[in-house]
């Protein structure tokens, strides 16, 4: 049995179901409010692109992590938060529209920002031909984040 493909399929089903459910509780107006006052999204992007990688590098330095582990920590820090942050926002009765919008924007920006962060801070550990799979990431965002959200939106 190919456990990796089973895990991927289950993860996709979880993501689609969760986003569909959260979208069913939101309105287009709530997303409009988020984008009319974009300070929240800008704060998330600043934390995601600047603060988190710097904290990861500082931890790697302070804990004297081996280079491979430090690069893995940097890679995780450079990636957007995703579904878990949206779920915790929902459970904590936070601004779910802001959380989903910030996740969507940071996920789209990660196509550039993750490559930039990894090139800037971790270039010694990257292969020379490293490139983000932009087409695959965009397709996944459309299929598993935007489509279920739009289907569920009231």
Rosetta silent file (secondary structure, phi, psi, omega in degrees, C-alpha in Angstrom):
SEQUENCE: XXXXXXXXXXXXXXXXXXXXXXXXXXXXXXXXXXXXXXXXXXXXXXXXXXXXXXXXXXXXXXXXXXXXXXXXXXXXXXXXXXXXXXXXXXXXXXXXXXXXXXXXXXXXXXXXXXXXXXXXXXXXXXXXXXXXXXXXXXXXXXXXXXXXXXXXXX
SCORE:     score description
SCORE:     0.000 S_00000001
   1 L     0.000  137.259  179.569    0.000    0.000    0.000 S_00000001
   2 L   -88.933   91.354 -175.167    1.259    3.464   -0.910 S_00000001
   3 H   -65.087  -30.480  179.374    0.816    5.230    2.419 S_00000001
   4 H   -63.223  -43.556 -179.803    2.068    8.576    1.085 S_00000001
   5 H   -71.935  -33.370  175.783   -0.736    8.800   -1.479 S_00000001
   6 H   -64.931  -45.245  178.651   -3.321    7.662    1.088 S_00000001
   7 H   -61.548  -42.003  178.365   -2.098   10.325    3.522 S_00000001
   8 H   -61.467  -46.354 -179.344   -2.203   12.948    0.760 S_00000001
   9 H   -62.704  -42.944  178.486   -5.769   11.973   -0.190 S_00000001
  10 H   -65.246  -39.287  178.204   -6.941   12.061    3.419 S_00000001
  11 H   -63.337  -42.623  178.062   -5.273   15.449    3.940 S_00000001
  12 H   -61.934  -45.221  179.223   -6.991   16.836    0.844 S_00000001
  13 H   -61.445  -41.411  178.092  -10.377   15.541    2.026 S_00000001
  14 H   -62.929  -45.525  179.538   -9.826   17.100    5.454 S_00000001
  15 H   -61.718  -49.458 -178.017   -8.812   20.425    3.923 S_00000001
  16 H   -62.348  -46.377 -179.848  -11.733   20.553    1.484 S_00000001
  17 H   -62.047  -44.187 -179.150  -14.280   19.552    4.128 S_00000001
  18 H   -65.678  -46.170 -179.248  -12.959   22.059    6.660 S_00000001
  19 H   -66.592  -39.119  176.389  -12.774   24.972    4.226 S_00000001
  20 H   -60.046  -44.536  179.032  -16.238   24.141    2.868 S_00000001
  21 H   -65.236  -42.766  178.379  -17.619   24.136    6.406 S_00000001
  22 H   -68.005  -37.536  177.970  -15.934   27.402    7.355 S_00000001
  23 H   -63.498  -32.524 -179.996  -17.044   28.977    4.087 S_00000001
  24 H   -66.737  -20.780 -179.584  -20.648   28.018    4.869 S_00000001
  25 L   -96.049   -1.732 -176.170  -20.475   30.204    7.976 S_00000001
  26 L  -112.643  162.900  176.313  -19.042   33.251    6.184 S_00000001
  27 L  -122.295  161.719  177.267  -20.406   35.851    3.824 S_00000001
  28 H   -60.550  -35.502 -179.683  -18.862   37.748    0.944 S_00000001
  29 H   -59.123  -40.177  179.732  -19.336   40.913    3.029 S_00000001
  30 H   -62.438  -38.572  177.324  -17.012   39.589    5.749 S_00000001
  31 H   -70.662  -35.215  176.002  -14.241   39.105    3.186 S_00000001
  32 H   -61.040  -42.246  177.715  -14.947   42.569    1.784 S_00000001
  33 H   -60.358  -40.133 -179.732  -14.453   44.020    5.269 S_00000001
  34 H   -63.600  -43.970 -176.149  -11.109   42.229    5.561 S_00000001
  35 H   -80.495  -18.265  174.517   -9.822   43.598    2.256 S_00000001
  36 H   -76.668  -25.806  176.476  -11.120   47.136    2.898 S_00000001
  37 L  -125.759   80.547 -169.679   -8.986   47.260    6.059 S_00000001
  38 L   -79.421   10.864 -178.083   -5.938   45.170    5.081 S_00000001
  39 H   -57.214  -39.173 -179.579   -3.854   45.859    8.212 S_00000001
  40 H   -63.077  -45.869  179.480   -4.537   42.355    9.531 S_00000001
  41 H   -65.010  -41.128  179.000   -3.374   40.668    6.349 S_00000001
  42 H   -62.946  -38.644  177.962   -0.299   42.907    6.186 S_00000001
  43 H   -64.437  -42.918  178.151    0.581   42.011    9.788 S_00000001
  44 H   -62.594  -44.431 -179.424    0.276   38.304    9.010 S_00000001
  45 H   -63.589  -41.240  178.212    2.424   38.667    5.897 S_00000001
  46 H   -62.128  -45.637  179.236    5.108   40.598    7.782 S_00000001
  47 H   -63.537  -41.425 -176.953    5.199   37.950   10.498 S_00000001
  48 H   -69.496  -42.552 -172.215    5.245   35.128    7.947 S_00000001
  49 H   -89.293  -30.955 -174.937    7.864   36.515    5.592 S_00000001
  50 H  -108.914  -58.350 -170.911   10.156   38.422    7.973 S_00000001
  51 H   -67.968  -49.310 -174.865    9.729   37.531   11.639 S_00000001
  52 H   -60.530  -47.168  176.724    9.218   33.761   11.487 S_00000001
  53 H   -62.340  -36.179  178.876   12.322   32.969    9.373 S_00000001
  54 H   -66.265  -41.086  176.842   14.463   35.233   11.567 S_00000001
  55 H   -63.086  -41.127  178.568   13.192   33.462   14.709 S_00000001
  56 H   -61.709  -43.536  178.630   13.929   30.096   13.065 S_00000001
  57 H   -65.167  -40.751  178.679   17.477   31.180   12.257 S_00000001
  58 H   -63.157  -42.823  177.653   17.973   32.528   15.772 S_00000001
  59 H   -63.574  -42.530  179.278   16.765   29.247   17.291 S_00000001
  60 H   -60.847  -40.545  179.368   19.014   27.250   14.986 S_00000001
  61 H   -68.606  -48.957 -177.695   21.975   29.389   16.029 S_00000001
  62 H   -63.715  -37.348 -178.798   21.176   29.342   19.769 S_00000001
  63 L   -89.526   -0.110  179.717   20.554   25.592   19.823 S_00000001
  64 L    50.929   50.623 -178.429   23.570   24.932   17.568 S_00000001
  65 L   -72.240  147.683  174.750   21.485   22.765   15.270 S_00000001
  66 L   -61.080  152.390 -175.830   23.179   20.774   12.510 S_00000001
  67 H   -53.571  -41.432 -179.793   22.908   22.484    9.085 S_00000001
  68 H   -64.354  -40.675  178.839   20.316   20.032    7.709 S_00000001
  69 H   -69.384  -40.698  178.374   18.056   20.455   10.739 S_00000001
  70 H   -61.895  -41.167  178.517   18.501   24.236   10.660 S_00000001
  71 H   -65.754  -40.508  176.803   17.519   24.294    6.977 S_00000001
  72 H   -60.890  -41.758  177.084   14.447   22.136    7.715 S_00000001
  73 H   -62.955  -42.202  177.488   13.431   24.558   10.464 S_00000001
  74 H   -63.830  -41.459  178.925   13.880   27.471    8.060 S_00000001
  75 H   -61.569  -45.356  178.725   11.809   25.691    5.407 S_00000001
  76 H   -63.752  -40.739 -179.786    8.957   25.107    7.852 S_00000001
  77 H   -66.629  -29.410 -176.960    9.154   28.723    9.022 S_00000001
  78 H   -81.805  -11.856 -177.534    8.995   30.018    5.441 S_00000001
  79 L   -89.167  149.908  179.604    5.766   28.153    4.605 S_00000001
  80 L   -68.868  159.790 -174.555    2.298   29.634    5.228 S_00000001
  81 L   -63.671  -46.808  175.317    0.199   28.562    8.224 S_00000001
  82 L    83.518 -156.346 -170.731   -2.609   26.819    6.387 S_00000001
  83 H   -60.731  -39.819 -174.549   -5.694   25.022    7.581 S_00000001
  84 H   -59.697  -40.823  178.926   -4.702   24.531   11.204 S_00000001
  85 H   -65.839  -36.129  177.889   -4.561   28.277   11.878 S_00000001
  86 H   -67.012  -41.324  179.197   -7.995   28.702   10.282 S_00000001
  87 H   -64.694  -44.135  178.415   -9.434   25.891   12.386 S_00000001
  88 H   -65.166  -36.440  176.502   -7.960   27.311   15.600 S_00000001
  89 H   -63.012  -43.399  178.018   -9.301   30.756   14.688 S_00000001
  90 H   -62.486  -47.919 -178.851  -12.759   29.247   14.188 S_00000001
  91 H   -65.084  -31.734  178.629  -12.616   27.312   17.463 S_00000001
  92 L   -86.671    6.769  179.689  -11.395   30.419   19.282 S_00000001
  93 L    58.309   38.695  177.855  -14.245   32.476   17.793 S_00000001
  94 L   -88.580 -168.510 -179.932  -11.783   34.756   16.010 S_00000001
  95 L   -82.920   91.278 -175.962  -12.067   36.520   12.683 S_00000001
  96 H   -66.202  -36.917  178.238  -12.250   33.481   10.387 S_00000001
  97 H   -60.892  -42.944  177.376  -12.599   35.610    7.258 S_00000001
  98 H   -63.991  -43.452 -179.391   -9.330   37.363    8.123 S_00000001
  99 H   -62.047  -45.904 -179.578   -7.635   34.044    8.875 S_00000001
 100 H   -67.776  -42.371  178.903   -8.743   32.461    5.586 S_00000001
 101 H   -62.483  -43.885  179.531   -7.903   35.594    3.585 S_00000001
 102 H   -64.857  -39.260  177.383   -4.456   35.821    5.208 S_00000001
 103 H   -63.196  -44.971 -179.487   -3.866   32.123    4.536 S_00000001
 104 H   -63.650  -46.328 -179.047   -4.883   32.502    0.891 S_00000001
 105 H   -66.424  -44.193 -179.336   -2.739   35.601    0.333 S_00000001
 106 H   -67.721  -31.929  177.088    0.290   34.182    2.168 S_00000001
 107 H   -67.677  -42.141  176.886   -0.063   30.906    0.259 S_00000001
 108 H   -65.597  -42.696  179.682   -0.066   32.763   -3.050 S_00000001
 109 H   -69.121  -23.297 -178.658    2.864   34.927   -1.960 S_00000001
 110 H   -63.627  -20.331  176.794    4.798   31.869   -0.770 S_00000001
 111 H   -59.681  -31.071  177.946    5.418   31.088   -4.430 S_00000001
 112 H  -102.510  -47.261 -171.971    7.849   34.010   -4.328 S_00000001
 113 H   -66.943  -38.250 -179.947    8.564   34.540   -0.629 S_00000001
 114 H   -64.903  -45.752  177.321    9.524   30.954    0.238 S_00000001
 115 H   -59.872  -41.696 -179.043   11.992   30.803   -2.640 S_00000001
 116 H   -64.140  -47.393 -179.266   13.334   34.217   -1.615 S_00000001
 117 H   -62.716  -44.699 -178.842   13.740   33.270    2.065 S_00000001
 118 H   -66.739  -38.938  177.554   15.396   29.966    1.208 S_00000001
 119 H   -66.955  -40.408 -176.748   17.734   31.604   -1.313 S_00000001
 120 H   -69.731  -48.529 -172.710   18.584   34.419    1.111 S_00000001
 121 H  -101.689  -23.722 -173.613   19.125   32.387    4.279 S_00000001
 122 H  -125.133   23.742 -173.360   19.613   28.813    3.170 S_00000001
 123 H   -60.372  -25.844 -179.327   21.256   29.016   -0.234 S_00000001
 124 H   -71.285  -16.357 -178.261   24.173   26.815    0.825 S_00000001
 125 H  -105.402    1.107 -177.694   21.752   23.891    1.338 S_00000001
 126 L   -97.912  144.996  172.032   19.735   24.274   -1.889 S_00000001
 127 L   -66.841  152.841 -178.216   20.421   22.528   -5.177 S_00000001
 128 L   -60.659  -30.578 -176.976   21.491   24.912   -7.941 S_00000001
 129 L   -97.035   23.835 -178.805   18.371   24.137   -9.982 S_00000001
 130 L   -63.607  128.936  174.750   15.889   24.750   -7.112 S_00000001
 131 L  -146.395  143.243  175.173   12.542   26.160   -8.295 S_00000001
 132 L   -71.721  140.576  176.825    9.125   26.313   -6.679 S_00000001
 133 L   -80.068   73.886 -171.040    6.518   24.165   -8.491 S_00000001
 134 H   -55.280  -48.715 -178.401    4.351   27.224   -9.180 S_00000001
 135 H   -59.392  -44.305  179.329    1.808   25.528  -11.441 S_00000001
 136 H   -65.243  -41.961 -179.993    1.170   22.692   -8.992 S_00000001
 137 H   -64.647  -44.529  178.556    0.835   25.047   -6.038 S_00000001
 138 H   -61.764  -41.915  178.515   -1.609   27.305   -7.911 S_00000001
 139 H   -63.246  -43.070  178.274   -3.696   24.306   -8.971 S_00000001
 140 H   -63.991  -40.341  178.330   -3.811   23.006   -5.390 S_00000001
 141 H   -61.727  -45.511 -179.074   -4.818   26.440   -4.064 S_00000001
 142 H   -64.796  -45.840 -176.246   -7.626   26.690   -6.601 S_00000001
 143 H   -72.703  -43.367 -167.666   -8.895   23.130   -6.074 S_00000001
 144 H  -106.154   -8.222  178.391   -8.527   22.698   -2.335 S_00000001
 145 H  -120.450  -57.288 -174.797   -8.844   26.207   -0.880 S_00000001
 146 H   -72.331  -46.226 -178.345  -10.668   28.588   -3.201 S_00000001
 147 H   -60.491  -50.635  179.061  -13.227   26.216   -4.782 S_00000001
 148 H   -64.181  -35.293  179.393  -14.539   24.766   -1.491 S_00000001
 149 H   -63.615  -47.318 -179.368  -14.580   28.233    0.084 S_00000001
 150 H   -66.013  -36.373  177.686  -16.603   29.693   -2.789 S_00000001
 151 H   -65.730  -37.261 -177.928  -18.969   26.701   -2.788 S_00000001
 152 H   -83.431  -19.849 -175.367  -19.607   27.097    0.922 S_00000001
 153 L   -59.922  133.390  179.481  -19.869   30.905    0.978 S_00000001
 154 L  -100.767    0.000    0.000  -23.334   32.161    1.801 S_00000001
